[in-house]
Amino acid sequence: MSTDLVIVGCGGHGREVLTIVRAANEAAGRPLLRPLGFVDDGPSEANLKRLQRLDVPFLGGLDALRDLPPDTHLLIGVGDPRVRRAIATRLNPYGRPAASVVHPDATVGGDLVHGEGLVVFAGARVTTNVTLGRHMHLNQNATVGHDSRLADYVSVNPLAAVSGDCHLAEGVLVGTTAAVLQGLRVGAGSVVGAGACVVRDVPAGVVVKGVPAR
């Protein structure tokens, strides 16, 4: 039996999430998740036209969720961790469960533990004894090493590497091609800039960049 799905956010990230859903369905040989459409409170005209090319309807703003069956699942297709967290808070009154989806070209360890709303993009690699939080996004060709813990709303951008035994607190963003070295901690809401190499613990609420990251 398939699960009805609505994607929140019809920008580029949300449309990428749709491609993951479709790839997962194709790999399974059946519709695991059946996309009903997108909701977005402020879609651009350009993105609405792009949705038309994908043959998936725009359902309206978030209030359109009131008219959907209570077992309709949601996926938040927004890349920014802060915005994703704000949207998740706004979605709470609708009482809709969150789906999770893993692209068939990603690999995850058999002992992965994750919260609802996880999105794993093509080429991502997750090894062993890893915990990924709620509404966490692991983007294209990103990697997470053994024994690491990534909290709710974390985003690991394309080609970034989180080494073994790392702890990333809620809302951390690891930029494209950045690296967090073995055993380090990154505090809540911090940003690791694109291409940075984190060689020591990062406190909460800061932006670090460069090699080594400062």
Protein Blocks (a to p, Z undefined) as FASTA:
>chain_A
ZZddddehjbfklmmmmmmmmmmmmmnopafbacfbdcdfbbcfklmmmmmmnopacebd
fklmmmpcfklccdddbfblklmmmmmmmmmmnopacdddddfkbccdfkbccdehiacd
ehiacfehiacdehiacdehiacdehiacdehiacdehiacdehiacdehiacdehiacd
ehiacdehiacdehiacfbdcdehiacedjddZZ
